[in-house]
Amino acid sequence: MSKASARTIAVGVVALLLLLTWGQAEAQIPAASAEVARVAGQVSVLPKGQRIWAPATVGTRLVEGDQIRALAASSADLNLPDGSTILVAEHTRFAVTKLEYDPQTRDRNAAFYLVAGKVHARISATAVQLARARQSNFTISTPSGVAAVRGTIAVVAHNSRTGETIVFALPSPGQLAEAARVTYVSRNGQQVTIVGGEFTRQSGTGAPSAPTPILNLGPAAQAAILDAGNASTANVPELTGFNVTIIPSSQDVLLVQTATGPRPVVGGPGPVTTTGWTPSGTAGVGRDILANQSQPVCTASSLTTCP
């Protein structure tokens, strides 16, 4: 056998071993499910591969590939296995694209896709600590981009009519603003990182805006961030249609990993707000505290119509 052939075989064996090792590492985190903890109004689920929506009830479990939908004046709360929660607001269609959790190591891979509407995720205190130590993964994607959430409360809204996505980062109770971080990466690879008390918005294929203080919004817009109302996507076709594209979580993970390498962050983290807008409550999805309301810039009640 020639030296070249031996070298080729050796390289192939090494590559195969790496693939096997990677597969074993992936398999160490078992598949998990999200449990519907609260239902208000018309909320339904669409199991993976099905074409008939079924009513959602408390205790319904969502696994990878399942979708949940809340219509007018409706909403639902989801409990995740790591203690985190997600509120699905009205006029929202939301999918679980990856959900893995190891109760022993508490490692987690969680990825979700927001077709249209608004959701807010509250990461549990335990998950926050693990995210710092182990880079635990939690993403919420939209047709416009991916929000990679680390140690914070995140609100993501997507208007399928306008192609606009808005992402808010809110500190958990007692958490420093700089510890709450969300990196948003658009589909064309442009990114911005926001900290607690900031938001970014992106339309179509444009770049995400620089971090903007939530306090720049008027009282009505601030109040709309954490409630279950969401008039902006009422009656959008995506709520009822079946020709909806949901981008695989693997593609979104690759997008985030590629964009958050050595490339510079658009805008960069904004100033830390230590006395700014903060949500209240220690469990579930709570109401908000409107701080420093003397600075209204936007007074529209719809998040997607505030400049």
ROKOL-685874 format. One line per field, with one value per residue (C-alpha): residue in one letter; residue number from 1; x, y, z. Coordinates in Angstrom, 3 decimals. Example, Ala and Ser with C-alpha at 12.3 -4.5 7.8 and 13.67 -1.06 7.14 Angstrom:
r <- A / S $
k <- 1 / 2 $
c1 <- 12.300 / 13.670 $
c2 <- -4.500 / -1.060 $
c3 <- 7.800 / 7.140 $
REM end
This chain:
r <- M / S / K / A / S / A / R / T / I / A / V / G / V / V / A / L / L / L / L / L / T / W / G / Q / A / E / A / Q / I / P / A / A / S / A / E / V / A / R / V / A / G / Q / V / S / V / L / P / K / G / Q / R / I / W / A / P / A / T / V / G / T / R / L / V / E / G / D / Q / I / R / A / L / A / A / S / S / A / D / L / N / L / P / D / G / S / T / I / L / V / A / E / H / T / R / F / A / V / T / K / L / E / Y / D / P / Q / T / R / D / R / N / A / A / F / Y / L / V / A / G / K / V / H / A / R / I / S / A / T / A / V / Q / L / A / R / A / R / Q / S / N / F / T / I / S / T / P / S / G / V / A / A / V / R / G / T / I / A / V / V / A / H / N / S / R / T / G / E / T / I / V / F / A / L / P / S / P / G / Q / L / A / E / A / A / R / V / T / Y / V / S / R / N / G / Q / Q / V / T / I / V / G / G / E / F / T / R / Q / S / G / T / G / A / P / S / A / P / T / P / I / L / N / L / G / P / A / A / Q / A / A / I / L / D / A / G / N / A / S / T / A / N / V / P / E / L / T / G / F / N / V / T / I / I / P / S / S / Q / D / V / L / L / V / Q / T / A / T / G / P / R / P / V / V / G / G / P / G / P / V / T / T / T / G / W / T / P / S / G / T / A / G / V / G / R / D / I / L / A / N / Q / S / Q / P / V / C / T / A / S / S / L / T / T / C / P $
k <- 1 / 2 / 3 / 4 / 5 / 6 / 7 / 8 / 9 / 10 / 11 / 12 / 13 / 14 / 15 / 16 / 17 / 18 / 19 / 20 / 21 / 22 / 23 / 24 / 25 / 26 / 27 / 28 / 29 / 30 / 31 / 32 / 33 / 34 / 35 / 36 / 37 / 38 / 39 / 40 / 41 / 42 / 43 / 44 / 45 / 46 / 47 / 48 / 49 / 50 / 51 / 52 / 53 / 54 / 55 / 56 / 57 / 58 / 59 / 60 / 61 / 62 / 63 / 64 / 65 / 66 / 67 / 68 / 69 / 70 / 71 / 72 / 73 / 74 / 75 / 76 / 77 / 78 / 79 / 80 / 81 / 82 / 83 / 84 / 85 / 86 / 87 / 88 / 89 / 90 / 91 / 92 / 93 / 94 / 95 / 96 / 97 / 98 / 99 / 100 / 101 / 102 / 103 / 104 / 105 / 106 / 107 / 108 / 109 / 110 / 111 / 112 / 113 / 114 / 115 / 116 / 117 / 118 / 119 / 120 / 121 / 122 / 123 / 124 / 125 / 126 / 127 / 128 / 129 / 130 / 131 / 132 / 133 / 134 / 135 / 136 / 137 / 138 / 139 / 140 / 141 / 142 / 143 / 144 / 145 / 146 / 147 / 148 / 149 / 150 / 151 / 152 / 153 / 154 / 155 / 156 / 157 / 158 / 159 / 160 / 161 / 162 / 163 / 164 / 165 / 166 / 167 / 168 / 169 / 170 / 171 / 172 / 173 / 174 / 175 / 176 / 177 / 178 / 179 / 180 / 181 / 182 / 183 / 184 / 185 / 186 / 187 / 188 / 189 / 190 / 191 / 192 / 193 / 194 / 195 / 196 / 197 / 198 / 199 / 200 / 201 / 202 / 203 / 204 / 205 / 206 / 207 / 208 / 209 / 210 / 211 / 212 / 213 / 214 / 215 / 216 / 217 / 218 / 219 / 220 / 221 / 222 / 223 / 224 / 225 / 226 / 227 / 228 / 229 / 230 / 231 / 232 / 233 / 234 / 235 / 236 / 237 / 238 / 239 / 240 / 241 / 242 / 243 / 244 / 245 / 246 / 247 / 248 / 249 / 250 / 251 / 252 / 253 / 254 / 255 / 256 / 257 / 258 / 259 / 260 / 261 / 262 / 263 / 264 / 265 / 266 / 267 / 268 / 269 / 270 / 271 / 272 / 273 / 274 / 275 / 276 / 277 / 278 / 279 / 280 / 281 / 282 / 283 / 284 / 285 / 286 / 287 / 288 / 289 / 290 / 291 / 292 / 293 / 294 / 295 / 296 / 297 / 298 / 299 / 300 / 301 / 302 / 303 / 304 / 305 / 306 / 307 $
c1 <- 0.000 / 1.385 / 2.030 / -0.625 / -3.250 / -2.385 / -2.629 / -6.040 / -7.338 / -6.009 / -7.721 / -10.960 / -10.805 / -10.178 / -13.117 / -15.363 / -14.339 / -15.058 / -18.502 / -19.239 / -18.034 / -20.173 / -23.189 / -22.694 / -22.374 / -25.582 / -27.355 / -26.435 / -29.144 / -32.523 / -35.531 / -37.966 / -41.367 / -43.050 / -46.223 / -49.210 / -49.729 / -52.478 / -55.011 / -57.251 / -59.636 / -59.063 / -55.722 / -54.944 / -52.010 / -50.834 / -48.806 / -45.872 / -46.981 / -50.687 / -53.085 / -55.817 / -55.533 / -56.747 / -57.835 / -55.048 / -55.740 / -53.735 / -51.318 / -50.962 / -47.324 / -45.454 / -42.438 / -40.119 / -42.104 / -45.339 / -47.002 / -49.295 / -51.657 / -53.545 / -56.322 / -58.030 / -58.245 / -56.449 / -53.116 / -51.248 / -48.329 / -45.786 / -43.622 / -40.232 / -38.411 / -35.647 / -38.163 / -38.318 / -41.683 / -43.005 / -46.150 / -47.826 / -49.800 / -52.931 / -52.736 / -49.616 / -48.380 / -45.360 / -43.406 / -41.031 / -38.075 / -35.647 / -36.169 / -33.661 / -32.992 / -30.914 / -32.335 / -29.060 / -26.617 / -29.313 / -27.844 / -30.390 / -30.932 / -34.100 / -35.084 / -38.430 / -39.831 / -42.253 / -44.248 / -46.243 / -47.245 / -45.543 / -44.008 / -42.031 / -39.696 / -38.651 / -35.478 / -35.388 / -32.755 / -31.092 / -30.994 / -29.445 / -26.558 / -26.019 / -26.100 / -23.183 / -21.201 / -22.063 / -23.280 / -26.694 / -28.640 / -31.971 / -33.105 / -36.316 / -36.344 / -38.556 / -38.603 / -36.317 / -33.680 / -32.683 / -32.665 / -30.102 / -31.172 / -28.752 / -29.822 / -32.766 / -36.422 / -36.846 / -39.869 / -39.925 / -42.596 / -42.865 / -45.340 / -45.725 / -47.532 / -44.623 / -41.741 / -40.710 / -39.188 / -38.762 / -36.705 / -36.699 / -34.246 / -35.531 / -33.611 / -35.073 / -36.054 / -32.901 / -30.682 / -28.205 / -29.090 / -25.733 / -26.272 / -29.389 / -28.288 / -29.894 / -27.999 / -30.204 / -28.860 / -30.700 / -31.014 / -28.251 / -25.869 / -26.016 / -26.165 / -26.703 / -26.482 / -28.872 / -28.827 / -31.581 / -33.819 / -33.048 / -34.660 / -33.801 / -36.008 / -35.445 / -37.554 / -37.286 / -33.687 / -32.438 / -29.935 / -31.185 / -31.247 / -28.703 / -29.701 / -32.438 / -33.604 / -37.105 / -37.657 / -37.632 / -41.028 / -44.164 / -46.238 / -48.722 / -45.975 / -44.152 / -47.345 / -47.873 / -44.529 / -45.407 / -49.175 / -50.910 / -52.404 / -51.075 / -53.341 / -50.687 / -50.997 / -54.767 / -56.108 / -52.748 / -52.923 / -50.158 / -52.456 / -54.661 / -52.737 / -50.729 / -48.220 / -45.933 / -42.169 / -40.490 / -36.718 / -34.940 / -33.168 / -29.886 / -29.863 / -30.514 / -27.772 / -25.330 / -26.465 / -25.812 / -22.469 / -21.272 / -22.408 / -21.128 / -17.568 / -14.869 / -17.209 / -18.011 / -21.384 / -23.627 / -24.094 / -22.606 / -24.098 / -25.759 / -25.462 / -26.442 / -29.671 / -29.698 / -32.827 / -34.807 / -37.726 / -37.986 / -40.637 / -42.102 / -42.784 / -40.539 / -42.370 / -44.383 / -44.863 / -45.688 / -46.809 / -44.338 / -43.210 / -43.272 / -40.326 / -39.470 / -42.534 / -41.693 / -39.763 / -42.454 / -41.255 / -43.721 / -47.284 / -48.733 / -50.189 / -49.003 / -45.345 / -44.947 / -46.148 / -43.892 / -41.013 $
c2 <- 0.000 / 3.435 / 6.122 / 8.335 / 5.577 / 4.909 / 8.618 / 8.828 / 5.858 / 7.345 / 10.678 / 8.870 / 6.885 / 10.048 / 11.800 / 8.816 / 8.770 / 12.481 / 12.002 / 9.116 / 11.106 / 14.098 / 11.863 / 10.333 / 13.799 / 14.909 / 11.775 / 12.446 / 15.111 / 13.360 / 14.754 / 16.663 / 18.333 / 21.615 / 21.424 / 23.721 / 25.199 / 27.727 / 28.239 / 31.247 / 31.446 / 29.697 / 27.929 / 24.889 / 22.615 / 21.062 / 17.880 / 17.328 / 15.999 / 16.621 / 18.999 / 19.290 / 21.664 / 20.218 / 22.204 / 22.755 / 21.900 / 22.197 / 19.276 / 19.047 / 18.378 / 19.752 / 17.975 / 18.814 / 19.685 / 20.539 / 23.951 / 25.996 / 28.781 / 31.425 / 33.366 / 36.650 / 37.395 / 34.096 / 33.120 / 30.232 / 29.565 / 26.828 / 25.263 / 23.977 / 21.111 / 23.401 / 25.631 / 28.332 / 29.559 / 30.967 / 33.047 / 32.753 / 35.951 / 36.340 / 36.159 / 34.027 / 30.854 / 29.263 / 26.034 / 23.852 / 23.084 / 21.602 / 20.681 / 18.571 / 18.516 / 16.368 / 16.488 / 15.194 / 17.618 / 20.245 / 20.740 / 22.129 / 22.693 / 24.693 / 26.266 / 27.736 / 29.365 / 32.298 / 32.250 / 35.344 / 37.117 / 37.650 / 35.461 / 36.134 / 33.693 / 33.877 / 31.871 / 30.198 / 31.259 / 27.840 / 27.989 / 31.465 / 30.165 / 27.210 / 29.451 / 31.410 / 28.288 / 25.950 / 28.112 / 26.459 / 27.073 / 28.893 / 30.528 / 32.024 / 32.416 / 34.323 / 34.457 / 37.503 / 36.212 / 34.428 / 35.706 / 33.862 / 34.385 / 34.270 / 34.803 / 37.116 / 37.609 / 37.970 / 39.224 / 38.534 / 39.893 / 39.261 / 40.936 / 38.719 / 41.530 / 43.955 / 41.497 / 43.297 / 41.635 / 43.344 / 41.829 / 43.076 / 42.083 / 42.476 / 41.668 / 39.082 / 40.352 / 41.256 / 40.786 / 43.393 / 44.815 / 43.877 / 40.230 / 40.024 / 39.625 / 38.726 / 38.545 / 38.954 / 37.776 / 38.662 / 36.174 / 37.996 / 37.597 / 41.086 / 41.052 / 43.183 / 42.395 / 44.057 / 44.027 / 44.353 / 47.355 / 47.575 / 46.482 / 46.170 / 46.077 / 44.829 / 45.033 / 42.703 / 42.122 / 45.315 / 45.451 / 45.300 / 48.647 / 49.657 / 48.930 / 51.341 / 51.923 / 50.664 / 53.875 / 55.694 / 54.121 / 55.736 / 54.291 / 52.502 / 50.756 / 49.779 / 48.344 / 46.249 / 44.471 / 41.936 / 41.616 / 38.930 / 41.374 / 41.511 / 43.317 / 43.798 / 40.277 / 39.864 / 37.791 / 37.282 / 34.330 / 32.475 / 31.833 / 29.474 / 28.495 / 25.307 / 26.590 / 27.920 / 27.457 / 26.714 / 26.925 / 23.966 / 24.682 / 23.301 / 26.014 / 28.714 / 27.412 / 27.573 / 31.131 / 32.259 / 30.449 / 31.935 / 35.461 / 35.584 / 34.611 / 37.253 / 39.613 / 42.916 / 43.392 / 45.987 / 48.807 / 46.814 / 46.591 / 49.847 / 51.692 / 49.740 / 50.957 / 50.161 / 52.158 / 51.657 / 49.531 / 46.237 / 43.495 / 42.482 / 39.060 / 36.119 / 33.296 / 32.859 / 35.825 / 38.911 / 42.462 / 45.305 / 48.277 / 51.436 / 53.484 / 57.023 / 57.531 / 61.203 / 60.353 / 59.240 / 59.046 / 56.523 / 56.312 / 53.752 / 50.674 / 48.347 / 47.434 / 47.112 / 50.627 / 52.529 / 54.239 $
c3 <- 0.000 / -0.907 / 1.700 / 0.043 / 0.305 / 3.934 / 4.691 / 2.999 / 4.992 / 8.238 / 7.560 / 6.768 / 10.005 / 12.040 / 10.357 / 11.040 / 14.701 / 15.014 / 13.495 / 15.847 / 18.850 / 17.811 / 17.359 / 20.797 / 22.356 / 20.678 / 21.819 / 25.453 / 25.714 / 25.549 / 23.762 / 25.961 / 25.732 / 26.627 / 28.687 / 28.220 / 31.704 / 30.972 / 28.177 / 27.640 / 24.696 / 21.373 / 21.545 / 19.404 / 18.586 / 15.339 / 15.848 / 13.508 / 10.122 / 10.766 / 9.011 / 11.612 / 14.567 / 17.873 / 20.950 / 23.454 / 27.076 / 30.265 / 30.261 / 26.473 / 25.591 / 22.601 / 21.157 / 18.278 / 15.162 / 16.982 / 16.659 / 18.873 / 17.807 / 19.804 / 18.050 / 19.005 / 22.749 / 23.420 / 24.936 / 26.528 / 28.863 / 28.184 / 30.885 / 29.742 / 31.486 / 32.809 / 34.616 / 31.961 / 30.672 / 27.400 / 26.970 / 23.559 / 22.924 / 20.832 / 17.020 / 17.290 / 15.599 / 17.247 / 16.663 / 18.687 / 16.414 / 18.955 / 22.594 / 24.508 / 28.230 / 30.546 / 34.107 / 35.557 / 33.935 / 33.188 / 29.741 / 27.288 / 23.585 / 22.997 / 19.687 / 18.667 / 15.541 / 15.578 / 12.341 / 13.301 / 16.485 / 19.832 / 22.534 / 25.668 / 27.322 / 30.955 / 31.587 / 35.009 / 37.532 / 37.343 / 33.558 / 33.735 / 35.852 / 33.542 / 30.485 / 31.876 / 32.716 / 29.844 / 26.954 / 27.201 / 23.994 / 23.724 / 20.476 / 19.130 / 15.357 / 12.935 / 9.123 / 9.468 / 11.857 / 15.066 / 18.649 / 20.783 / 24.392 / 27.323 / 30.906 / 30.433 / 29.734 / 25.981 / 24.055 / 20.312 / 17.975 / 14.236 / 11.906 / 8.843 / 6.992 / 7.179 / 7.614 / 10.791 / 13.852 / 17.225 / 20.056 / 23.657 / 26.404 / 29.962 / 33.144 / 35.477 / 38.947 / 40.850 / 37.797 / 36.561 / 33.164 / 31.646 / 32.627 / 30.455 / 26.848 / 23.539 / 20.252 / 17.196 / 13.829 / 10.627 / 7.772 / 5.897 / 8.848 / 10.359 / 14.136 / 17.195 / 20.906 / 23.332 / 27.135 / 29.701 / 29.087 / 25.363 / 22.108 / 18.434 / 15.363 / 11.834 / 8.679 / 5.690 / 4.716 / 6.335 / 9.165 / 12.760 / 14.487 / 17.106 / 20.727 / 21.822 / 25.418 / 26.093 / 28.027 / 24.680 / 24.029 / 25.336 / 28.185 / 25.904 / 23.942 / 27.142 / 28.595 / 25.449 / 25.738 / 28.407 / 28.110 / 26.066 / 23.581 / 20.035 / 17.594 / 14.912 / 13.460 / 13.656 / 10.744 / 9.029 / 6.589 / 8.419 / 11.392 / 9.424 / 6.287 / 5.886 / 3.321 / 6.032 / 5.905 / 9.222 / 9.009 / 10.690 / 13.958 / 12.572 / 9.917 / 12.503 / 14.805 / 11.896 / 11.113 / 14.678 / 14.942 / 11.653 / 12.459 / 16.024 / 15.140 / 14.660 / 12.774 / 14.538 / 16.212 / 14.541 / 17.028 / 19.897 / 23.376 / 24.358 / 27.638 / 30.728 / 32.318 / 36.026 / 36.962 / 33.790 / 32.681 / 34.556 / 34.598 / 37.947 / 39.421 / 40.183 / 38.429 / 35.286 / 32.976 / 35.013 / 34.373 / 34.071 / 36.080 / 33.973 / 35.144 / 34.153 / 31.966 / 31.487 / 28.301 / 25.815 / 22.242 / 20.905 / 22.153 / 19.723 / 21.370 / 18.609 / 18.962 / 15.222 / 14.460 / 16.851 / 15.038 $
REM end
